[in-house]
Amino acid sequence: KRAATKILRERYGIKLVPNESPVGDSASNGLAEGAVRDIKDLARTLRASVEEMHGCKIPPTHPLMVWIARHTGYVINRCMRGRDGRTAYERRRGRRYRKALAPIGEKILYMPGGKRTTSGHDDKWLDGIFLGIQNRSDEVIVGTKDGIVKARSFKRRSVEQRVDPELLLSITGL
């Protein structure tokens, strides 16, 4: 804070007095505390949803927990409407977000990105677990037992085929 204040003063002639809340007094920093509460609440909801969908418990150390935290921010920015009726994405980009999403943790079919190195006889679509969307490129992030991959597109499976606790718990990588 001191460095930023010094730069603003020296380069731009802006005098800034940082506003700090008392140590240990979270009530005095209500806006930030409210945002943290919203993120924690949604992350708990997403975890419970995945556990209910697959009928299994997700250990707190499982890699999916990191992806749930990341996806929570993504969902808040793209789906949570503010007082003005618009999402953060709409305010920033001037248009609604239109990409289709699957629930985090759902078993999907994905098409790997990049050039194909296999023959045309191999399956184009592979099984994976939906973990979210890459912010900058809109690529799909998919969890597999061999690690995390980015895909250019995905398809949701039939309702009966969206559940695979074995695949879910076997995903690796961050």
C-alpha positions in Angstrom: 0.0 0.0 0.0 2.8 2.3 0.8 4.6 1.7 -2.5 1.3 2.3 -4.5 0.6 5.5 -2.5 4.1 6.7 -3.2 3.9 6.0 -7.0 0.5 7.8 -7.2 1.9 10.8 -5.3 5.2 11.1 -7.2 4.1 10.2 -10.7 0.6 11.6 -10.9 0.4 14.1 -8.0 -2.4 12.2 -6.4 -2.5 12.3 -2.7 -4.0 9.1 -1.3 -4.7 8.1 2.3 -5.3 4.4 2.6 -8.3 3.4 4.7 -7.6 0.5 6.9 -9.9 -1.5 9.1 -8.8 -2.4 12.7 -7.0 -5.7 13.0 -9.4 -8.5 14.0 -12.5 -6.4 13.4 -14.1 -8.0 10.4 -17.3 -6.1 10.9 -15.7 -2.9 9.9 -14.8 -4.3 6.4 -18.3 -5.3 5.5 -18.1 -5.3 1.7 -15.1 -7.6 1.6 -16.5 -9.8 4.3 -19.8 -10.1 2.4 -17.9 -11.2 -0.7 -16.0 -13.8 1.2 -19.2 -15.1 2.7 -20.8 -15.4 -0.7 -17.8 -17.3 -2.1 -17.7 -19.7 0.8 -21.4 -20.3 0.6 -21.4 -21.0 -3.1 -18.3 -23.3 -2.8 -20.0 -25.3 -0.1 -23.2 -25.6 -2.2 -21.2 -26.7 -5.3 -19.3 -29.3 -3.2 -22.6 -30.6 -1.7 -24.1 -30.8 -5.2 -21.2 -32.8 -6.6 -21.3 -35.2 -3.6 -25.1 -35.6 -4.0 -24.8 -36.1 -7.8 -22.1 -38.9 -7.5 -23.2 -40.3 -4.1 -19.8 -40.0 -2.6 -17.9 -37.8 -0.1 -15.1 -35.6 -1.5 -12.1 -35.4 0.8 -11.0 -31.9 1.7 -7.5 -32.6 0.1 -9.0 -33.8 -3.2 -7.9 -31.8 -6.3 -11.6 -31.1 -7.0 -11.7 -28.8 -4.1 -9.3 -26.3 -5.8 -11.3 -26.5 -8.9 -14.6 -25.8 -7.0 -13.0 -22.7 -5.4 -11.9 -21.5 -8.9 -15.2 -22.2 -10.5 -17.0 -20.4 -7.7 -15.5 -17.1 -8.8 -16.3 -17.9 -12.4 -19.9 -18.5 -11.6 -20.3 -15.4 -9.5 -18.8 -13.2 -12.3 -20.9 -14.7 -15.0 -24.2 -15.6 -13.3 -24.7 -13.5 -10.1 -26.8 -10.4 -10.8 -26.1 -7.2 -9.0 -28.5 -4.5 -7.9 -28.6 -3.1 -11.5 -29.8 -6.5 -12.8 -26.5 -7.2 -14.7 -23.7 -9.6 -14.0 -20.1 -8.5 -13.5 -19.4 -10.0 -17.0 -22.1 -7.9 -18.5 -20.9 -4.7 -16.9 -17.3 -5.3 -18.1 -18.1 -6.7 -21.6 -21.4 -4.9 -22.4 -23.1 -8.2 -23.4 -24.4 -11.4 -21.7 -22.3 -14.5 -21.3 -23.6 -17.1 -23.7 -21.4 -20.2 -23.4 -23.1 -23.3 -22.2 -22.0 -24.7 -18.9 -22.3 -28.1 -17.2 -22.4 -28.4 -13.4 -19.0 -28.8 -12.0 -18.1 -32.4 -11.3 -20.4 -33.8 -14.1 -19.1 -36.5 -16.4 -18.9 -35.1 -19.9 -17.6 -35.9 -23.3 -14.9 -33.6 -24.5 -13.0 -33.0 -27.6 -9.3 -32.3 -26.9 -7.8 -29.1 -28.3 -4.9 -28.8 -30.6 -3.8 -30.9 -33.6 -4.7 -34.6 -33.6 -1.8 -37.0 -33.5 -3.9 -40.1 -33.7 -5.6 -41.8 -36.7 -9.0 -40.8 -37.8 -10.4 -44.1 -36.4 -9.9 -43.1 -32.8 -12.8 -41.6 -30.9 -12.9 -37.8 -31.2 -14.8 -37.5 -27.9 -13.4 -38.7 -24.6 -14.7 -39.0 -21.1 -13.8 -36.5 -18.4 -15.1 -34.5 -15.5 -16.2 -30.9 -16.1 -14.1 -28.5 -13.9 -14.9 -25.1 -15.5 -14.0 -22.7 -18.2 -10.6 -21.0 -18.9 -11.3 -17.3 -18.4 -9.2 -15.9 -21.3 -9.8 -18.5 -24.0 -13.2 -20.0 -23.0 -11.6 -23.4 -23.3 -13.2 -26.1 -21.2 -11.2 -27.4 -18.3 -11.6 -31.2 -17.9 -10.3 -33.5 -15.2 -9.1 -37.0 -16.1 -7.3 -39.7 -14.3 -4.2 -38.7 -16.2 -4.4 -35.0 -15.3 -6.1 -31.8 -16.3 -6.7 -31.1 -20.0 -8.1 -28.2 -22.0 -10.7 -28.9 -24.6 -12.2 -26.8 -27.3 -15.7 -28.2 -26.8 -17.8 -30.6 -24.8 -21.1 -32.4 -24.8 -23.2 -33.2 -21.9 -24.1 -36.9 -21.6 -27.5 -38.4 -21.0 -28.8 -38.0 -17.5 -28.0 -41.6 -16.6 -24.4 -41.3 -17.8 -23.5 -38.0 -16.0 -22.5 -39.8 -12.8 -19.2 -41.6 -12.4 -17.9 -41.5 -8.8 -14.9 -43.7 -9.7 -13.8 -41.2 -12.4 -14.5 -38.2 -10.2 -12.4 -39.4 -7.4 -9.6 -40.5 -9.7 -9.0 -37.1 -11.3 -5.5 -35.7 -10.6 -3.8 -32.5 -11.1 -4.2 -28.8 -10.6 
